[in-house]
Amino acid sequence: MHPLIKLQSYDGTESLDTFLTKIQCMACYVQLDDEDMFHHLCASLKGAAGQVLWDIGPRATRADIVCLLQTRFGTQLQAEHFKAVLHARQRAPGESLQQLYQDICNLSIPVS
C-alpha cells in the first residue's frame, strides 16, 4: 500500500456509501486487484459491520460482502423506515423546538 494512504475502518455508524467510495478510490489509486481489495475491505470492518464477516461465511467474495453491508447499513432499503419514523415524530415533553427541528432535519436528509 502507498505510504500516504491510511485505510479507514468502518463500524456501521457512518455513511456506507461514503466509506465504499473512499475504499474504491484508494483501491484505484494504488491499483489493487480484486483479491487485494477484498482483503482490505475485510480488514477495515469492525464492530457491527465486522459481524458481516462472521455471517457471510468463508467463501464470500467482495461483492457478497458489499451486498450484505448495503442491506444492513445502506440507506436504500431503509428509506421506508426513515419515512415512517419521520411521519410519527412528535415533540417530546421538555424537548426544545430547536432539538425537534434538528432531529427532523437529520431524518429528512434525502437518500439516493
C-alpha angles and dihedrals in degrees: 000000000000110000093231096055119085116197108231122215127233124211101171098258098099133052112304092201091056092048093049091048091051094049091047091051091048091049092050093047095051092035099238118183120227094267093051090045089053092053094046090050091050092047092052096055119096139159115005091353090053089058086072088073091058093045099048100053137228098292096058123133129213089258090053091052094046091049092052091045090052091050093050103032107016124102101226097078092038097055093098091049091052091049091053093048091049092048092051096043114121133173110270121224108276093011114134122232088243091057091048091048092050092049092050090048090052091051092045099058105128115249121216 
